[in-house]
Amino acid sequence: MNLSLSLQRPFAVFDLETTGVNVTRDRIVEIAIIKLMPDGTEHEYYRRVNPQMPIPQESTAIHGITDEHVKDEPFFSAIADEVAAFIGDADLADYNSNKFDIPVLAEEFLRCNHGFDIRSRKFVDVQNIFHKMEQRTLAAAYQFYCQQTMQNAHNALYDTRVTLDVFKAQLERYETLSRSVHELAEFTRQGNIEWHDFAGRLAVNENGKIMYNFGKHKGKTVEEIHYSEPGYYGWMLDADFPLYTKQLLKEEIERIKAERKQSQPAQNQNDRQPMSMEDKLAALKNKFNK
């Protein structure tokens, strides 16, 4: 099946198996990537990863990976460079990627202070295409679009191949779907509000301002709350939010502070210098002589 997709740069379909479903705490145990090049060639990457934490039995029951399977595998920090190099400048796609796989991948890079720029690419969530068109699951999508039954679900490379096959079939089936990765990313985005982070805790309002998208300050800009309740920023940094959310919040607070500093009139050089003891005594003498 040919992929009738207009590619301006590489397009990487990937899948993760993890220790669980908590974006901020759980870790990768298996990663697979199939990278499609603009010239039509494909490249595969596959690796198991030591998550540096026990794999719960309920997770093993899903993907079949045990602590014994990964005890001699590298930590993600040891393979971060090769994963980043393989992805390169590719746009990213997966099934349920916008809510889970992409945030988890971003967290792993941030934990090891890697400079991988997750924001400089488009994200296509194949699940969202499916849900907007048919409202099904991945196994049902494979049956519906490809007339195939999944035989090895929750193996990362197998799931990646199934996701790519489903995506190809979607492009073939729906002539109205754009072949542009940029437009597909917009189509698969969740809701009408533009999220600023992957968790949806920060969003962009109609004026292009970063705002909170949850809790008591939902709909209020970060700048507004920074001045009315400055402690809220500190609470978010200490609470159980994804590292990527915290990073973007820090950047926004730093931008706000820098903008405010630039808007303040420059102080006179003399005003910035501390008064000498002689000047202070002279000022007091003048005050009492008045």
KAVENKA-V360905 format. One record per residue. OMEGA is omega in whole degrees, 0 to 359 (999 if undefined). Layout:
BEGIN
omega: [OMEGA;OMEGA]
END
This chain:
BEGIN
omega: [180;178;182;183;178;183;173;177;183;183;187;173;184;176;178;163;189;178;181;186;177;186;186;186;186;189;180;173;179;179;176;181;170;184;178;182;179;179;177;179;179;176;182;173;179;179;167;189;172;187;181;176;179;176;180;181;181;176;176;180;180;186;175;182;182;176;180;181;188;186;180;178;181;170;178;181;181;181;183;181;183;176;180;180;180;179;180;181;185;166;188;177;174;177;186;185;184;182;187;191;180;175;180;179;178;179;182;178;180;180;181;176;179;184;181;184;182;187;187;183;177;181;177;179;183;178;181;173;181;182;180;181;190;182;181;175;181;180;178;178;180;178;184;186;188;182;179;177;179;183;187;184;177;159;191;183;179;179;178;179;178;180;179;179;178;180;178;181;177;180;180;185;187;181;181;178;177;173;178;179;179;182;176;178;177;181;184;178;181;171;181;180;179;178;176;176;183;183;180;178;177;180;180;181;185;179;179;180;177;181;173;184;179;171;188;181;181;180;179;183;177;180;180;183;178;181;183;179;185;180;182;178;179;178;180;180;181;184;185;175;179;179;182;176;181;180;180;178;177;180;180;178;178;177;180;180;180;180;180;180;180;182;180;179;180;180;175;182;180;180;183;181;179;180;176;179;180;180;179;180;179;180;179;181;179;181;184;180;181;999]
END
